[in-house]
Amino acid sequence: MVSNTNDKKKLGKGTKSVHSGTSPSENSLNTPVYQTSTFYLDDKGYKMWMAGEPRAPVYSGRYYNPTNRAVERKIADLEGAEDALVFSSGMAAICTTLINFLGQGDRIVTTRNLYGGTVGVLDQDFVRFGIDVHYVDVRDLDAVENALKEKETKILYCETVTNPLLEISDLPALAALAKKYGAVSIVDSTFATPISCNPIEHGFDLVIHSLTKMLNGHSDILGGTVAGKTKTINKIWEKLRNFGGSMDPHQASLVERGMKTLQIRYERSTETAAKLANWLEAHPKIKKVIYPGLKSHDDFELSKKILSDSGNMVSFVVNGGDDEGRKMLNNMSVASQAISLGGVESLISMPYATTHASWTQEARIAAGIDLGFIRFSTGLEDFEDLKNDFDQALSSL
């Protein structure tokens, strides 16, 4: 196990995925699952508790758990962050982080091109709390600057690779604008993963991930995380403690196990995704393919600046609209029709019936989610098997 901090900084991401944060006990190779709700109140824990210090080792989950802490250290190392927190779900990570900075009358500048659940909580709950949610196209940097300049803004929020349109955010430019106008820059980088992009290196203050997806990678837990500077993470920890969206240690142990193979899973699925995107783009029953690695992608050049690769997510539009798209999904046999992404198995879905089901058809189309729009998360199956699965499903249309 690598313990020297300077040595850790020199390690590759594959090595960090395996070794960072791992906290063995006695002769155990792996971090034990500390399945306990409370801890012995020793002098150290008592003093931290009484002083109100973060992560006093006295009460599990909401305060401190060694299994959770192992995952937090691994994530922080992979993101190049000082520290990290884990939560019971991705939405718990998003909401707790945003609430740390926002109160009645405060403004957040963001885009509607986000995960549908994020837009939902902003529109349904944050607005109800008196928070000014201001939407712009974050790819229009002039519009972003005008929004930041128009009114004091607490947060600039976006996604590295957007869900489900796979647009790329210009992180350095957005981070510079946020800094210029005194806003905290926060990005959800779930689709990119720390293997492909480290937003903190591009100037962002905080980076969020849904651990449910690629980082865990086995479709068997929910989880979320935020990483950034220790001082900020400690403030967010106070909200985690208060709102209680804490991760269970068994969840954390599965995340740590999953993250040990993160790099190899991500690289394999990305390689397959690139092959599929090129094959689909040439298929006569496909209207459009959206993949950052294709020259036809609007952000092709920007993606090379922001990402180290093109990712394992492929979106495309089938001819014939939603009915034909649903027919195709029902005929898939290798890829599984399910909500979520980033697992070892390939998952396929249509946003109109899943992540964006609450949106009107007009709103979806205006956002770029055309009729017949399909989102595909590439797993670890053989390329030829996936290609043949797509071929037979498309032949039914």
C-alpha positions as CSV (number, residue, x, y, z in Angstrom):
1,M,0.0,0.0,0.0
2,V,1.4,3.4,-1.0
3,S,1.4,5.8,2.0
4,N,3.7,8.6,1.1
5,T,1.7,11.6,-0.1
6,N,4.3,12.8,-2.6
7,D,4.5,9.3,-4.1
8,K,0.7,9.2,-4.4
9,K,0.7,12.4,-6.5
10,K,3.0,10.7,-9.1
11,L,0.8,7.6,-9.4
12,G,-1.3,6.9,-12.5
13,K,-5.1,6.8,-12.2
14,G,-5.3,3.0,-12.5
15,T,-3.0,2.7,-9.5
16,K,-4.9,5.3,-7.5
17,S,-8.1,3.5,-8.3
18,V,-6.7,0.3,-6.7
19,H,-4.7,1.7,-3.8
20,S,-5.8,5.2,-2.8
21,G,-7.8,5.3,0.4
22,T,-7.7,1.6,1.1
23,S,-7.6,1.2,4.9
24,P,-6.7,-2.4,5.8
25,S,-7.0,-3.6,9.4
26,E,-4.9,-6.4,11.0
27,N,-4.0,-8.8,8.2
28,S,-6.8,-7.7,5.9
29,L,-5.9,-6.7,2.3
30,N,-9.2,-4.8,1.9
31,T,-10.9,-2.1,4.0
32,P,-13.2,-3.8,6.5
33,V,-16.9,-2.9,6.6
34,Y,-17.4,-1.0,9.8
35,Q,-21.0,-2.1,10.2
36,T,-21.7,0.0,13.3
37,S,-24.0,2.9,14.2
38,T,-21.7,4.2,16.9
39,F,-18.1,4.1,18.3
40,Y,-16.5,4.1,21.7
41,L,-16.3,7.6,22.9
42,D,-12.5,8.0,23.5
43,D,-10.7,11.3,24.4
44,K,-10.0,12.1,20.7
45,G,-13.6,11.6,19.6
46,Y,-15.1,13.4,22.6
47,K,-12.9,16.5,22.1
48,M,-13.7,16.6,18.4
49,W,-17.4,16.2,19.1
50,M,-17.5,18.9,21.7
51,A,-15.5,21.2,19.4
52,G,-17.9,20.6,16.5
53,E,-15.1,19.4,14.3
54,P,-16.0,17.5,11.1
55,R,-16.0,13.7,11.1
56,A,-15.8,13.1,14.9
57,P,-15.4,9.3,15.3
58,V,-18.4,8.9,17.5
59,Y,-21.4,8.2,15.3
60,S,-21.5,6.5,12.0
61,G,-22.5,7.8,8.6
62,R,-23.6,11.3,9.4
63,Y,-20.3,11.9,11.2
64,Y,-17.7,9.4,10.4
65,N,-17.2,5.8,9.3
66,P,-13.8,4.4,8.3
67,T,-15.2,2.5,5.3
68,N,-16.8,5.6,3.9
69,R,-13.6,7.5,4.6
70,A,-11.6,5.1,2.5
71,V,-13.9,5.8,-0.5
72,E,-13.7,9.6,0.1
73,R,-9.9,9.5,0.0
74,K,-9.8,7.4,-3.1
75,I,-12.2,9.9,-4.9
76,A,-10.2,12.9,-3.7
77,D,-6.9,11.4,-5.0
78,L,-8.5,10.6,-8.4
79,E,-9.9,14.1,-8.7
80,G,-6.8,15.9,-7.6
81,A,-8.9,17.3,-4.7
82,E,-8.0,18.0,-1.1
83,D,-11.0,16.1,0.2
84,A,-14.3,14.5,-0.7
85,L,-17.6,13.4,0.9
86,V,-19.9,10.5,0.0
87,F,-23.7,10.4,0.1
88,S,-26.5,8.0,0.0
89,S,-27.3,8.9,-3.7
90,G,-26.3,11.2,-6.4
91,M,-29.2,13.5,-5.8
92,A,-28.3,13.7,-2.1
93,A,-24.8,14.9,-3.2
94,I,-26.3,17.5,-5.5
95,C,-29.0,18.8,-3.2
96,T,-26.8,18.9,-0.1
97,T,-23.9,20.7,-1.9
98,L,-26.2,23.3,-3.5
99,I,-28.1,24.0,-0.3
100,N,-24.8,24.7,1.4
101,F,-24.4,27.8,-0.7
102,L,-28.0,28.8,-1.5
103,G,-30.7,30.5,0.6
104,Q,-33.8,32.5,0.0
105,G,-33.2,35.2,-2.7
106,D,-29.9,33.7,-3.8
107,R,-29.2,32.9,-7.5
108,I,-27.9,29.9,-9.3
109,V,-27.0,30.2,-13.0
110,T,-27.3,26.8,-14.8
111,T,-28.6,25.2,-17.9
112,R,-31.7,23.0,-18.6
113,N,-29.4,20.6,-20.4
114,L,-28.8,18.6,-17.2
115,Y,-29.9,15.3,-15.7
116,G,-33.7,15.4,-15.5
117,G,-33.7,14.8,-11.8
118,T,-31.5,17.9,-11.2
119,V,-33.8,20.1,-13.3
120,G,-36.7,18.6,-11.4
121,V,-35.4,19.5,-8.0
122,L,-34.4,23.0,-9.1
123,D,-37.9,23.7,-10.6
124,Q,-40.0,22.0,-8.0
125,D,-38.2,22.6,-4.8
126,F,-35.4,25.2,-5.0
127,V,-37.8,27.7,-6.6
128,R,-40.3,27.0,-3.8
129,F,-37.6,27.9,-1.3
130,G,-37.3,31.3,-2.9
131,I,-34.0,30.6,-4.8
132,D,-33.6,32.3,-8.1
133,V,-32.8,29.5,-10.7
134,H,-31.6,31.2,-13.9
135,Y,-31.2,29.0,-17.0
136,V,-28.9,29.8,-19.9
137,D,-27.1,27.9,-22.6
138,V,-23.8,27.4,-20.9
139,R,-22.1,26.9,-24.3
140,D,-23.0,30.5,-25.0
141,L,-20.3,32.2,-22.9
142,D,-21.6,35.7,-23.5
143,A,-25.0,34.6,-22.2
144,V,-23.3,33.1,-19.1
145,E,-21.4,36.3,-18.5
146,N,-24.5,38.4,-18.9
147,A,-26.4,36.3,-16.4
148,L,-23.5,36.5,-13.9
149,K,-23.2,40.2,-14.4
150,E,-26.9,40.9,-14.2
151,K,-27.3,39.8,-10.6
152,E,-25.0,38.6,-7.8
153,T,-24.8,34.9,-8.3
154,K,-23.8,32.3,-5.7
155,I,-23.3,29.2,-8.0
156,L,-22.5,28.5,-11.6
157,Y,-23.6,24.9,-12.2
158,C,-23.2,22.6,-15.2
159,E,-22.2,19.1,-16.4
160,T,-18.9,18.2,-18.0
161,V,-20.7,15.9,-20.5
162,T,-24.4,16.6,-20.5
163,N,-27.1,14.0,-20.0
164,P,-28.4,12.9,-22.5
165,L,-27.2,15.2,-25.3
166,L,-23.5,14.6,-24.6
167,E,-22.7,18.3,-25.1
168,I,-19.2,19.3,-23.7
169,S,-18.9,22.3,-21.3
170,D,-15.9,24.6,-21.8
171,L,-14.8,24.1,-18.2
172,P,-11.8,26.5,-18.2
173,A,-13.8,29.4,-19.7
174,L,-16.8,28.8,-17.3
175,A,-14.5,28.5,-14.3
176,A,-12.9,31.8,-15.2
177,L,-16.3,33.5,-15.6
178,A,-17.4,32.2,-12.2
179,K,-14.3,33.4,-10.5
180,K,-14.5,36.8,-12.2
181,Y,-18.0,37.4,-10.8
182,G,-17.5,35.7,-7.4
183,A,-19.7,32.6,-8.0
184,V,-18.8,29.1,-6.8
185,S,-18.3,26.8,-9.8
186,I,-19.8,23.3,-9.4
187,V,-19.9,20.6,-12.1
188,D,-21.5,17.2,-12.3
189,S,-18.8,15.1,-14.0
190,T,-20.6,11.7,-13.8
191,F,-20.5,11.0,-17.6
192,A,-16.8,11.9,-17.9
193,T,-15.5,10.2,-14.7
194,P,-12.2,11.1,-13.1
195,I,-10.4,8.9,-15.6
196,S,-11.4,11.2,-18.5
197,C,-11.5,14.6,-16.8
198,N,-10.5,16.4,-13.6
199,P,-12.6,19.6,-13.5
200,I,-10.6,21.0,-10.6
201,E,-7.6,21.1,-12.8
202,H,-9.7,23.3,-15.2
203,G,-10.4,25.7,-12.4
204,F,-13.7,24.4,-11.0
205,D,-14.3,24.6,-7.2
206,L,-16.3,21.5,-6.7
207,V,-16.9,18.3,-8.7
208,I,-19.9,16.0,-8.2
209,H,-20.4,12.4,-9.3
210,S,-23.2,9.9,-9.1
211,L,-21.4,6.9,-7.6
212,T,-24.4,4.8,-8.8
213,K,-22.9,4.9,-12.3
214,M,-19.4,4.3,-13.7
215,L,-17.4,4.7,-10.5
216,N,-19.2,1.8,-8.8
217,G,-19.9,0.1,-12.1
218,H,-21.9,-2.9,-11.0
219,S,-25.5,-1.6,-10.9
220,D,-25.9,-2.7,-7.2
221,I,-25.8,0.5,-5.1
222,L,-26.9,4.1,-5.1
223,G,-24.4,6.8,-4.1
224,G,-23.0,10.2,-4.7
225,T,-19.9,12.3,-4.0
226,V,-18.5,15.8,-4.0
227,A,-14.8,16.7,-4.0
228,G,-13.0,20.0,-3.6
229,K,-11.0,22.0,-1.0
230,T,-11.1,20.7,2.6
231,K,-12.5,24.0,4.0
232,T,-15.5,23.8,1.6
233,I,-16.0,20.1,2.0
234,N,-16.1,20.5,5.8
235,K,-18.9,23.1,5.4
236,I,-20.8,20.7,3.1
237,W,-20.3,18.0,5.7
238,E,-22.3,20.1,8.2
239,K,-25.2,20.0,5.8
240,L,-24.7,16.2,5.3
241,R,-24.9,15.8,9.1
242,N,-28.0,18.0,9.3
243,F,-30.0,16.6,6.4
244,G,-28.8,13.0,6.9
245,G,-28.1,11.8,3.3
246,S,-25.3,9.6,4.5
247,M,-23.9,6.6,2.9
248,D,-24.1,3.2,4.5
249,P,-20.8,1.4,5.1
250,H,-21.9,-1.6,3.2
251,Q,-22.6,0.7,0.2
252,A,-19.2,2.3,0.7
253,S,-17.5,-1.1,0.6
254,L,-19.1,-2.0,-2.7
255,V,-18.1,1.4,-4.2
256,E,-14.5,0.9,-3.1
257,R,-14.5,-2.6,-4.6
258,G,-16.0,-1.3,-7.8
259,M,-13.6,1.6,-8.1
260,K,-10.6,-0.7,-8.1
261,T,-11.5,-1.7,-11.7
262,L,-12.7,1.8,-12.8
263,Q,-9.9,2.6,-15.2
264,I,-9.9,-0.8,-17.0
265,R,-13.8,-0.9,-17.2
266,Y,-13.9,2.7,-18.5
267,E,-11.2,2.2,-21.1
268,R,-12.8,-1.1,-22.4
269,S,-16.3,0.3,-22.6
270,T,-15.1,3.5,-24.2
271,E,-13.2,1.6,-26.9
272,T,-16.4,-0.3,-27.7
273,A,-18.6,2.8,-27.6
274,A,-16.3,4.5,-30.3
275,K,-16.7,1.5,-32.6
276,L,-20.5,1.4,-32.1
277,A,-20.8,5.1,-32.7
278,N,-19.0,4.9,-36.1
279,W,-21.1,1.8,-37.1
280,L,-24.4,3.4,-36.1
281,E,-23.6,6.6,-38.0
282,A,-23.4,4.6,-41.2
283,H,-26.7,2.7,-40.6
284,P,-29.5,3.7,-42.9
285,K,-32.2,3.6,-40.1
286,I,-30.3,6.0,-37.9
287,K,-31.1,9.6,-38.3
288,K,-28.3,11.0,-36.1
289,V,-25.5,9.8,-33.8
290,I,-24.2,12.0,-31.0
291,Y,-20.8,11.0,-29.7
292,P,-18.0,13.3,-28.8
293,G,-15.5,11.2,-30.7
294,L,-17.2,11.7,-34.0
295,K,-16.2,14.7,-36.2
296,S,-19.9,15.3,-36.8
297,H,-20.3,16.2,-33.1
298,D,-20.7,20.0,-32.5
299,D,-18.1,19.9,-29.7
300,F,-15.6,17.6,-31.3
301,E,-12.7,20.0,-31.1
302,L,-13.7,21.2,-27.6
303,S,-13.9,17.6,-26.4
304,K,-10.3,17.0,-27.2
305,K,-9.5,20.0,-24.9
306,I,-11.6,18.9,-22.0
307,L,-11.6,15.1,-22.1
308,S,-8.8,12.5,-22.4
309,D,-11.2,10.3,-24.5
310,S,-14.7,10.3,-25.9
311,G,-16.5,8.3,-23.2
312,N,-18.7,5.2,-23.1
313,M,-22.1,7.0,-23.7
314,V,-23.6,7.1,-27.1
315,S,-26.9,8.9,-28.0
316,F,-28.6,8.5,-31.3
317,V,-32.0,9.1,-33.0
318,V,-33.8,6.4,-35.0
319,N,-35.9,7.1,-38.0
320,G,-39.7,6.9,-37.3
321,G,-39.8,8.7,-33.9
322,D,-40.6,7.4,-30.4
323,D,-42.7,4.4,-31.5
324,E,-40.0,3.0,-33.7
325,G,-37.4,3.7,-31.0
326,R,-39.5,1.8,-28.4
327,K,-39.9,-1.1,-30.9
328,M,-36.1,-1.2,-31.3
329,L,-35.5,-1.2,-27.5
330,N,-38.0,-4.1,-27.1
331,N,-36.1,-6.1,-29.6
332,M,-32.7,-5.8,-28.0
333,S,-31.5,-9.0,-26.4
334,V,-27.9,-8.3,-25.3
335,A,-28.3,-4.7,-24.1
336,S,-30.8,-4.3,-21.3
337,Q,-33.6,-1.8,-21.3
338,A,-33.2,0.0,-18.0
339,I,-32.7,3.4,-16.4
340,S,-29.1,4.2,-15.2
341,L,-25.7,3.8,-16.9
342,G,-22.1,3.0,-16.3
343,G,-22.5,-0.7,-15.3
344,V,-20.6,-3.7,-16.6
345,E,-23.8,-4.5,-18.6
346,S,-24.9,-2.3,-21.5
347,L,-28.0,-0.3,-20.7
348,I,-30.3,1.4,-23.2
349,S,-33.3,3.8,-22.7
350,M,-35.3,6.6,-24.2
351,P,-35.2,9.8,-22.2
352,Y,-38.8,10.7,-23.1
353,A,-40.0,7.8,-21.0
354,T,-37.3,7.9,-18.3
355,T,-35.0,10.8,-17.2
356,H,-37.2,13.4,-19.0
357,A,-40.6,11.8,-18.6
358,S,-41.9,14.9,-16.7
359,W,-41.0,17.2,-19.6
360,T,-43.5,18.1,-22.4
361,Q,-42.7,16.9,-25.9
362,E,-42.2,20.5,-27.0
363,A,-39.7,21.1,-24.2
364,R,-37.8,18.0,-25.0
365,I,-37.6,18.8,-28.7
366,A,-36.6,22.4,-27.9
367,A,-33.8,21.1,-25.8
368,G,-32.5,18.8,-28.6
369,I,-34.1,15.5,-27.4
370,D,-35.7,14.6,-30.7
371,L,-38.5,12.1,-31.3
372,G,-36.8,8.7,-31.5
373,F,-33.9,9.8,-29.2
374,I,-32.1,6.9,-27.5
375,R,-29.3,6.9,-24.9
376,F,-26.9,4.0,-24.7
377,S,-24.4,3.1,-22.0
378,T,-21.8,0.8,-23.2
379,G,-20.8,-2.1,-21.0
380,L,-18.2,-4.8,-21.2
381,E,-19.8,-7.1,-23.7
382,D,-17.9,-7.9,-26.9
383,F,-18.3,-5.4,-29.7
384,E,-19.4,-7.9,-32.2
385,D,-22.2,-9.1,-30.0
386,L,-23.4,-5.6,-29.3
387,K,-23.2,-4.7,-33.0
388,N,-25.2,-7.8,-34.0
389,D,-27.8,-7.0,-31.3
390,F,-28.2,-3.5,-32.7
391,D,-28.4,-4.9,-36.2
392,Q,-31.1,-7.4,-35.5
393,A,-33.1,-4.8,-33.5
394,L,-32.9,-2.2,-36.2
395,S,-33.8,-4.7,-38.9
396,S,-37.3,-5.0,-37.2
397,L,-38.1,-1.3,-37.9
